[in-house]
Amino acid sequence: MPAATSDLSSLAALAWDPHLDVRHALLRVQAGLFAGAPVRDAEAVASFESLALGLLPGVDDATALAVARILAPVEDTPGSVIRFLVARGGAVARATIAEARRLPEGFLPATLARNPDWADAVASRRDLSPADIAALLARAEPAIDLALARNPAVPLDGSALACVVERARSRPDLAGAILARGDLPLDSRAALYLAAPPPERDAIRAAIAGAPALRASPLPRASREAIDALVADAAAQDRAGFEARLHALLGLAPPAPALDLAAPERHDLLALALAAAGVGETEAITVFLTLDDGIARSVATVFRLAALVRETPRSCAIRLVEAILDRPLDLRRAGRHQPLHDPSAAERARAGAARRERPDIAALRAASGRAG
């Protein structure tokens, strides 16, 4: 220890002089000297422990927090000091738990996380074991999930990664945190495709297209008749019928997941599902212009979704739909013919046939009555 710390007893006496209140400054200085010492023998550690425990009860929260941030990362900080700082609660406890190089005996991450105010601080620690991570995830608390996703020192893989990704499907904040990790596997990035910003979506599609290991299911391409019927459902704005028919074209056996294709954040899924089913760009544009007014009113959205259908390889679209829905497309679907169960199927098929030749978008908008 430096010479300045050699006479701790006199410094402690000074701190308790009734005419002076130097405890705050003294504790900060001594904590800094302790943390910066190149060597700390047992006597020096014991002397500092006595000084710190004597001064900490009399300092304000700001000083205690500053001292916690100085001492917590120091491996030689006595366990009694760490315990005292945690017992103080509030921001002092959170900083100590998050940054302590070593937690005192009995301070288990899963136990500390039972306090909701400390949960995210525990999940921010750099020394969490796989068992710790599993125990923290078992609590199913949003703050813990988010802190783990944001913690680069935590290796998220296996069942832990699967758990966090599944929860992130319905939590944009968690999805954003996971997607920001540099160690996220491609299949997990694909699962969270809809939560990714546009540049990241482009990167995910390019990576899948160039990754032979991520083979798509050999889904049969939809028949001409089936595509015409799908387009006719869109023209009639029969969303339930359209989605059920698209389920069948994708080989999604009941109970099939809801696609929620009209939701703006899921428009890309509509385009990818059409591409996966084998629907061409011409028919896809008709769907975009007729199925949902929210899509049809935006020329930019129609053009963007049409480009997505045109530029995404079908195998890539299939793989993305599988990842987004977390459902493999049914490999056992036989034949290309999609039965039409509606009595008006023949009429819809004839109506779809009239749209086989691609008109330009302006003409389509006029025909659909959605100009502007």
Stockholm file with secondary structure:
# STOCKHOLM 1.0

chainA/1-372         MPAATSDLSSLAALAWDPHLDVRHALLRVQAGLFAGAPVRDAEAVASFESLALGLLPGVDDATALAVARILAPVEDTPGSVIRFLVARGGAVARATIAEARRLPEGFLPATLARNPDWADAVASRRDLSPADIAALLARAEPAIDLALARNPAVPLDGSALACVVERARSRPDLAGAILARGDLPLDSRAALYLAAPPPERDAIRAAIAGAPALRASPLPRASREAIDALVADAAAQDRAGFEARLHALLGLAPPAPALDLAAPERHDLLALALAAAGVGETEAITVFLTLDDGIARSVATVFRLAALVRETPRSCAIRLVEAILDRPLDLRRAGRHQPLHDPSAAERARAGAARRERPDIAALRAASGRAG
#=GR chainA/1-372 SS CCGGGSCHHHHHHHHTCTTCCCHHHHHHHHHHHHHHCSCCCHHHHHHHHHHHHHHGGGSCHHHHHHHHHHHTTCTTSCHHHHHHHHHHCHHHHHHHHHHCSSCCTTCCHHHHTTSTTTHHHHHTCSCCCHHHHHHHHTTCCHHHHHHHHHCTTSCCCHHHHHHHHHHHTTCHHHHHHHHTCTTCCHHHHHHTGGGSCHHHHHHHHHHHHTCTTSCCCCCCCCCHHHHHHHHHHHHTTCHHHHHHHHHHHHTCCSSCCCCCTTSGGGHHHHHHHHHHHTCCHHHHHHHHHHSCHHHHTCHHHHHHHHHHHHHSCHHHHHHHHHHHHTCCCCTTCCSSCCCCCSTTHHHHHHHHHTTCSCCCHHHHHHHHTCCC
#=GC SS_cons         CCGGGSCHHHHHHHHTCTTCCCHHHHHHHHHHHHHHCSCCCHHHHHHHHHHHHHHGGGSCHHHHHHHHHHHTTCTTSCHHHHHHHHHHCHHHHHHHHHHCSSCCTTCCHHHHTTSTTTHHHHHTCSCCCHHHHHHHHTTCCHHHHHHHHHCTTSCCCHHHHHHHHHHHTTCHHHHHHHHTCTTCCHHHHHHTGGGSCHHHHHHHHHHHHTCTTSCCCCCCCCCHHHHHHHHHHHHTTCHHHHHHHHHHHHTCCSSCCCCCTTSGGGHHHHHHHHHHHTCCHHHHHHHHHHSCHHHHTCHHHHHHHHHHHHHSCHHHHHHHHHHHHTCCCCTTCCSSCCCCCSTTHHHHHHHHHTTCSCCCHHHHHHHHTCCC
//
